[in-house]
């Protein structure tokens, strides 16, 4: 078993009984001033250590709260410097809206459980000045925070006070100090994962027999579409010199992508959890950026893909369900034929979402096929024999839209989706369409 601390964020509404929402607004305005001051001094060329000390000494917040706010602002700047060559904009030096207060438990804020079972909060909006009341939230979140307050196995951590949907909310992190996650070596089911800019392919293989138990391709086209729309909007703003709202636009994009990736990661985790003792296997893409050179436009799209973000979210959520994760070398997983009697590797095998082996004629959905190869690569990593594989079950495709998940018919047809190994047995598309038309006419 692997022991690791796992953190979860719980969201609560606030029923204020002492103080007022105006006090929380005052604290958030001071948080905004701290954030803006960090950005102003950085733009003037100050050393970051000097920025930290100067801003903390002159803040009207609890000292530890100011330190957390300065750290968050500097992390935003660090992210910008790490990605400025990828068309990331510098954080806007001055924001007008309120800024989340970030606080440590028992310092900037405190939670307690009273005799009636209510979870009470105390927020220091400035030193020795408090807003007090009772948390509101889902029964499961309230139960979790109570367990964290009463158990030595849990720790209540940093919280953020945010104004969202016309109300003040407290986002509280709780950490299980020694959550147990099985070792990947003990898995019975190997789930290969292939992450792309518009979908994620999943294939579950039985470790003993090598059979593909099930597979799915979860599409998320809205992420690609919306990211392109925001990119176009930012470029137009830059062209006409209207950069005042560029950071606002970029924040909206990041918030949308982050929310959608969380939903996709939940879908992935839910699907994986149906199998017996699974391990999730990802491609190790940490050096991918250095090897990509497909031209300016394609480089921008691929360099900015949230591969790591989606992987981290899936890994984190899976760990809460006691599902371990592992990674493998991704080399040629998209080009290699998965048939163990063939294994022909050629770039021409893949065309967009279609995989057709130039040697044996095997056909499949390219992303599902890549997920199978990722699982096979894990067997090699474990020094285990890759058992014979000739055909694959029909691929299932699910599309996640902004409104939720919906299943759709396979657009590639039965031949393309089911792992045909004999290309000559596949009838021409015109023949299939003609037959369907004849059937329809007969039914009329």
Secondary structure, 3 states (H helix, E strand, C coil): CEEEEEEEEEEEEEEEEECCHHHHHHHHHHHHHHHHHHHHHHHCCCCHHHHHHHHHHCCCCCHHHHHHHHHHHHHHHHHHHHHHHHCCCCCCCCCCCCCCEEECECCCEEEEECCCCCEEEEEEEECCEEEEEEEECCHHHHHHHHHHHHCCCEEEEEEEEEEECCEEEEEEEEEEEEEEECCHHHCCEEEEEEECCCEEEEEEEECCCCCEEEEEEEECHHHHHHHHHHHHHHHHHHHCCCCCCHHHHHHHHHHHHHHHHHHHHHHHHHHHCCCCCEEEEEEECCCHHHHCCCCHHHHHHHHCCCHHHHHHHHHHHHHHCCCEEEEEECCCCCCECCCCCCCCECHHHEECCEEECCCCCCEEEHHHHHHHHHHHHHHHHCCCCCCCCCCCCCCEEEEEECCEEEECCCCCHHHHHCCCCCHHHCCCHHHHHHHHHHHHHHHC
